[in-house]
Amino acid sequence: MEVGPTTHYVMGGVKVDADTQMSRVPGLFACGECGGGLHGANRLGGNSLSDLVVFGRIAGAEAAKFASGHGDTAINEDAAAAVEAAALAPLDRPSGESPYVIQHELQDVMQDLVGIAREQSELEQAIEQIDQLRIRAATTSAEGNREYNPGWHTALDLPNLLVVAEAIARAAVDRTESRGAHSRVDYPDKDQHFGNVNTVVWQAADGSMETSHIPVVGVTPELQAIVEEMG
Ligand SMILES: Cc1cc2nc3c(=O)[nH]c(=O)nc-3n(C[C@H](O)[C@H](O)[C@H](O)COP(=O)(O)OP(=O)(O)OC[C@H]3O[C@@H](n4cnc5c(N)ncnc54)[C@H](O)[C@@H]3O)c2cc1C
């Protein structure tokens, strides 16, 4: 039996409005493990279930409200055709690298360089390697047809996996402290500055990723009283 660390939960995620669960993209909602910010630096055991029940309901209700308030949506045919062509490209390409190979290499990069114990030079190395994998991911080829084709699905997943991997690595480089599940061997202590901010990674105008900090919203007096009452 192999015994080793594995991914249990991802603390970061899509930045959403706390009251509606809507992202910065109008009409796009996120909740549960793909939403960010709810559990802070370390999710306590069992809290995922309550997160899903509470915020899943809010996201669903708000999404329904948004949809009913926006009527028909005109589809941009050119944009749809471009998305379709990009999606079918791995199937149409006569030769190219297997998407599984790139996926496995990405897993190795994240496990080895962005894992439990993190360090500046390894994180920077990971960002460079993710860049190289992105170039290769643009020309993968998937065998077979559109039905039940996991190779094709992996080819479609890869660009998204690479975005998430890079965002995680960049946020880890930026946070020069250790807090919760984020452990920097070169910065083993907490830094008060980072205790007051969330790290947000977003796309800059030139397509590159930018990292910024936003202040953590404090607990309301009402909630603070409950926390203190519970000891
Ligand atoms: C080993 C382990 C133990 C855990 N133990 C606990 C625990 O004891 N208590 C607790 O509270 N939490 C626990 N968690 C965490 C909890 O299980 C997860 O956080 C929670 O299930 C996430 O739910 P979700 O609905 O947000 O995402 P998911 O359950 O991951 O649901 C996402 C869904 O989207 C689907 N999907 C993905 N891509 C696409 C696509 N392109 N199109 C359509 N569908 C798509 C997936 O197939 C999946 O069904 C544990 C997690 C792990 C890994």
The ligand as a MOL file (V3000), in Angstrom:
LIG
                    3D

  0  0  0     0  0            999 V3000
M  V30 BEGIN CTAB
M  V30 COUNTS 53 58 0 0 0
M  V30 BEGIN ATOM
M  V30 1 C -10.1880 12.7040 0.6470 0
M  V30 2 C -11.1390 13.8270 0.9700 0
M  V30 3 C -11.8190 13.8240 2.1770 0
M  V30 4 C -12.6940 14.8590 2.5030 0
M  V30 5 N -13.3560 14.8460 3.6980 0
M  V30 6 C -14.2450 15.8000 4.0110 0
M  V30 7 C -14.9930 15.7660 5.2390 0
M  V30 8 O -14.8620 14.8420 6.0490 0
M  V30 9 N -15.8660 16.7690 5.5010 0
M  V30 10 C -16.0600 17.8010 4.6320 0
M  V30 11 O -16.8840 18.6820 4.9190 0
M  V30 12 N -15.3480 17.8740 3.4750 0
M  V30 13 C -14.4650 16.9070 3.1260 0
M  V30 14 N -13.7580 16.9680 1.9510 0
M  V30 15 C -13.9550 18.1120 1.0620 0
M  V30 16 C -15.2780 17.9970 0.3080 0
M  V30 17 O -15.4960 16.6570 -0.0740 0
M  V30 18 C -15.2110 18.8790 -0.9570 0
M  V30 19 O -14.7600 20.1700 -0.6350 0
M  V30 20 C -16.6010 18.9980 -1.5870 0
M  V30 21 O -17.0960 17.7210 -1.9220 0
M  V30 22 C -16.5510 19.9010 -2.8170 0
M  V30 23 O -17.8440 19.9600 -3.3710 0
M  V30 24 P -18.1250 20.8130 -4.6630 0
M  V30 25 O -19.5720 20.5390 -5.0220 0
M  V30 26 O -17.6980 22.2100 -4.4750 0
M  V30 27 O -17.1450 20.1990 -5.7720 0
M  V30 28 P -17.1170 18.7180 -6.3460 0
M  V30 29 O -17.7270 17.7230 -5.4000 0
M  V30 30 O -15.7040 18.5080 -6.8030 0
M  V30 31 O -18.1040 18.8350 -7.5800 0
M  V30 32 C -17.7080 19.3890 -8.8010 0
M  V30 33 C -18.4680 18.6340 -9.8830 0
M  V30 34 O -18.2700 19.2710 -11.1530 0
M  V30 35 C -18.0650 18.2900 -12.1440 0
M  V30 36 N -17.3310 18.8920 -13.2520 0
M  V30 37 C -16.0350 19.2300 -13.3420 0
M  V30 38 N -15.7570 19.7630 -14.5190 0
M  V30 39 C -16.9200 19.8070 -15.2230 0
M  V30 40 C -17.2730 20.2640 -16.5090 0
M  V30 41 N -16.3850 20.8060 -17.3320 0
M  V30 42 N -18.5600 20.1350 -16.8900 0
M  V30 43 C -19.4840 19.5950 -16.0490 0
M  V30 44 N -19.2040 19.1370 -14.8090 0
M  V30 45 C -17.9270 19.2620 -14.4140 0
M  V30 46 C -17.2710 17.1890 -11.4180 0
M  V30 47 O -17.4190 15.9600 -12.0900 0
M  V30 48 C -17.9620 17.1710 -10.0480 0
M  V30 49 O -19.0860 16.3230 -10.0080 0
M  V30 50 C -12.8880 15.9320 1.5870 0
M  V30 51 C -12.2130 15.9220 0.3740 0
M  V30 52 C -11.3520 14.8840 0.0580 0
M  V30 53 C -10.6410 14.8930 -1.2650 0
M  V30 END ATOM
M  V30 BEGIN BOND
M  V30 1 1 1 2
M  V30 2 1 2 3
M  V30 3 2 2 52
M  V30 4 2 3 4
M  V30 5 1 4 5
M  V30 6 1 4 50
M  V30 7 2 5 6
M  V30 8 1 6 7
M  V30 9 1 6 13
M  V30 10 2 7 8
M  V30 11 1 7 9
M  V30 12 1 9 10
M  V30 13 2 10 11
M  V30 14 1 10 12
M  V30 15 2 12 13
M  V30 16 1 13 14
M  V30 17 1 14 15
M  V30 18 1 14 50
M  V30 19 1 15 16
M  V30 20 1 16 17
M  V30 21 1 16 18
M  V30 22 1 18 19
M  V30 23 1 18 20
M  V30 24 1 20 21
M  V30 25 1 20 22
M  V30 26 1 22 23
M  V30 27 1 23 24
M  V30 28 2 24 25
M  V30 29 1 24 26
M  V30 30 1 24 27
M  V30 31 1 27 28
M  V30 32 2 28 29
M  V30 33 1 28 30
M  V30 34 1 28 31
M  V30 35 1 31 32
M  V30 36 1 32 33
M  V30 37 1 33 34
M  V30 38 1 33 48
M  V30 39 1 34 35
M  V30 40 1 35 36
M  V30 41 1 35 46
M  V30 42 1 36 37
M  V30 43 1 36 45
M  V30 44 2 37 38
M  V30 45 1 38 39
M  V30 46 1 39 40
M  V30 47 2 39 45
M  V30 48 1 40 41
M  V30 49 2 40 42
M  V30 50 1 42 43
M  V30 51 2 43 44
M  V30 52 1 44 45
M  V30 53 1 46 47
M  V30 54 1 46 48
M  V30 55 1 48 49
M  V30 56 2 50 51
M  V30 57 1 51 52
M  V30 58 1 52 53
M  V30 END BOND
M  V30 END CTAB
M  END
